[in-house]
Amino acid sequence: MSDVSDFIREDVPPSGPGCLDCEKIGSWWLHLRRCALCGHVGCCDDSLHKHATAHAHASGHRVMQSFEPGEDWFWDFDTETAFEGPLLAPPRSHPTSQTTPGPADRVPADWQEQLARNA
């Protein structure tokens, strides 16, 4: 088994301010997570598409960090545990001006019902 530090690169910036995969399909997200190895930003498991988990499974990049303002916890998909880790390259969260859920112009009026159906 590899050490968790093998899956963290402190010098890699995030892929952008929102879920890279939701952006490609014109969708929206609830919360964001950042791959600690390659910087890929994906949506959380409470979002419709669960792109952060999909990225971890497809790439083998097992560690992600919250990409929400004020949150700095990491998650290891291999051990299914949260832990404290190093500071990653900035920015360390999406912009505080970005809505949650977001982006504001794509969030449907019935977003809570959609998430409940998807749970």
C-alpha positions, 0 to 999 in steps of 0.5 A: 500500500502506498503512503498517503503522501504519494498522492499529495502534490503541494505545488499543483494549483486547482483546475479552476473555480468550479467542477471541471466535469460539470462545466463541460456538461453545463451542470451545477454542483453543491460542494467542491473537492480538489484532487490533492495530486493533480488539482482536478476540481470535482463536485462532492457526493451530495452533488448530482454527478459526484465527479470528485469520487468518479475522478478518484476511482478513474485516475487512482488519485486517492486523496482529495481536499475540500475546496470550500471556503474555510474548510481544509480537511483531506479525504483518503478514498483508500482508507475512507478517513479524513485527515489534516494535511499540508497547505496546497497551492493557492487558491485553496477554495472556490471564490467566496463570491461563488454561490453554493450551490453554484454557479448561480446561473445554472442552479435550478429552482428545484435544486433541493428536490433534485438532490433529494431524489439523487441521494 
